[in-house]
């Protein structure tokens, strides 16, 4: 049996780095900024950016599915 040289944490760390970079690019996009402006979020209701990006992606994919 051969052993792997990749640590179990390495794929997770790479995924986290990829998600962070992707999230930053999405937040800077005009589509996200327009979507964010259309949301009825008051200062007290403002969600963290991770949740907003996930909602934006879900809604965008739903629209594209039609």
C-alpha positions in Angstrom: 0.0 0.0 0.0 1.3 3.4 -0.9 0.9 6.4 1.4 -0.1 9.9 0.2 2.1 12.9 0.7 -0.8 15.2 0.7 -2.0 16.1 4.1 -5.7 15.9 4.8 -5.9 19.6 5.5 -4.2 20.7 2.3 -7.3 20.3 0.0 -9.4 22.2 2.6 -6.9 25.0 2.8 -6.8 25.3 -1.0 -10.6 25.3 -1.2 -10.8 28.1 1.4 -8.2 30.2 -0.5 -10.0 29.7 -3.8 -13.4 30.6 -2.2 -11.9 33.7 -0.6 -10.4 34.9 -3.9 -13.6 34.1 -5.8 -15.7 35.9 -3.2 -13.5 39.0 -3.4 -13.9 39.1 -7.2 -17.7 38.7 -7.0 -18.0 41.5 -4.4 -16.1 43.8 -6.8 -18.3 42.9 -9.8 -20.9 45.4 -11.0 -23.6 42.6 -11.1 -23.1 41.9 -7.4 -23.1 45.6 -6.5 -26.3 46.1 -8.5 -27.9 43.1 -6.8 -26.8 44.3 -3.4 -28.3 47.7 -4.0 -31.6 46.1 -4.9 -31.9 44.2 -1.7 -34.0 45.5 1.2 -31.3 45.4 3.8 -31.3 48.0 6.4 -28.1 48.6 8.5 -29.5 46.4 11.3 -30.4 43.6 8.8 -27.2 43.6 6.9 -25.9 40.1 6.5 -22.2 39.2 6.4 -20.7 39.3 3.0 -20.3 35.5 2.8 -24.0 35.0 3.1 -24.7 37.8 0.6 -22.4 36.3 -2.0 -24.0 32.8 -1.6 -27.5 34.3 -2.0 -26.3 36.3 -5.1 -24.9 33.1 -6.6 -28.0 31.1 -5.9 -30.3 33.7 -7.4 -28.0 34.1 -10.4 -27.9 30.4 -11.1 -31.7 30.1 -10.7 -32.1 32.8 -13.3 -29.7 31.1 -15.6 -31.5 27.8 -15.2 -34.6 29.2 -16.9 
